[in-house]
Amino acid sequence: HGAPTDGSAPVFGSATDVLAEYGHTHDHAEAATLLDPKTRATLKAALDQMWSSEGELRQGQPERALPYAYKALGFIKE
């Protein structure tokens, strides 16, 4: 947020300049404190169910993936 403090102009395509310009600490999972703990726990539970569903899909078992997907949807709707 804001111009560089050392007076240097950003270099086009420089990864450090892009991060300095647009990167923020709230982009990191460890720094994500915008949600209350209960909401984060619910979203984590949904994500866990989605990964379980994905695992079954990768094994070629779509009928076994559906229950996990429905549980994830239930958590997301919460």
C-alpha positions as CSV (number, residue, x, y, z in Angstrom):
1,H,0.0,0.0,0.0
2,G,1.8,3.1,-1.2
3,A,4.8,4.1,-3.2
4,P,8.3,2.8,-2.4
5,T,9.9,4.7,0.4
6,D,13.5,4.6,-1.0
7,G,12.5,6.7,-4.1
8,S,13.3,3.9,-6.6
9,A,10.9,3.1,-9.4
10,P,9.6,-0.5,-9.6
11,V,11.1,-2.7,-12.3
12,F,8.6,-4.3,-14.7
13,G,8.4,-8.1,-14.1
14,S,10.5,-8.0,-10.9
15,A,9.0,-10.5,-8.5
16,T,10.1,-8.6,-5.4
17,D,8.5,-5.4,-6.8
18,V,5.3,-7.2,-7.5
19,L,5.2,-8.6,-4.0
20,A,6.0,-5.3,-2.5
21,E,3.4,-3.6,-4.5
22,Y,0.5,-6.2,-4.3
23,G,1.5,-8.7,-1.6
24,H,0.0,-8.4,1.8
25,T,0.3,-10.4,5.0
26,H,-3.3,-11.4,4.9
27,D,-2.5,-13.4,1.7
28,H,-0.8,-16.0,3.9
29,A,-2.8,-18.7,5.6
30,E,-0.9,-18.3,8.9
31,A,-1.8,-14.6,9.0
32,A,-5.5,-15.1,8.1
33,T,-7.1,-13.7,11.2
34,L,-10.2,-12.1,9.6
35,L,-12.4,-15.1,10.5
36,D,-13.5,-16.2,13.9
37,P,-12.2,-19.6,15.1
38,K,-15.6,-21.3,14.7
39,T,-15.9,-20.2,11.1
40,R,-12.3,-21.3,10.3
41,A,-13.0,-24.7,11.9
42,T,-16.1,-25.1,9.8
43,L,-14.3,-24.2,6.6
44,K,-11.4,-26.6,7.5
45,A,-14.0,-29.4,8.0
46,A,-15.5,-28.6,4.6
47,L,-12.0,-28.6,3.0
48,D,-11.2,-32.0,4.7
49,Q,-14.4,-33.5,3.2
50,M,-13.6,-32.0,-0.2
51,W,-10.2,-33.7,-0.1
52,S,-11.7,-37.0,0.8
53,S,-14.2,-36.7,-2.1
54,E,-11.3,-35.8,-4.4
55,G,-9.4,-38.9,-3.3
56,E,-12.4,-41.1,-4.1
57,L,-12.8,-39.5,-7.5
58,R,-9.1,-40.1,-8.3
59,Q,-9.6,-43.7,-7.5
60,G,-12.5,-43.9,-10.0
61,Q,-15.2,-44.2,-7.3
62,P,-17.6,-41.3,-7.9
63,E,-20.4,-43.0,-5.9
64,R,-18.1,-43.2,-2.9
65,A,-17.1,-39.5,-3.4
66,L,-20.6,-38.2,-3.2
67,P,-21.2,-38.5,0.6
68,Y,-18.0,-36.5,1.3
69,A,-19.1,-33.9,-1.3
70,Y,-22.5,-33.6,0.4
71,K,-20.9,-33.2,3.8
72,A,-18.6,-30.5,2.5
73,L,-21.6,-28.7,1.0
74,G,-23.4,-28.9,4.4
75,F,-20.4,-27.3,6.1
76,I,-20.2,-24.6,3.4
77,K,-23.9,-23.8,3.8
78,E,-23.4,-23.3,7.6
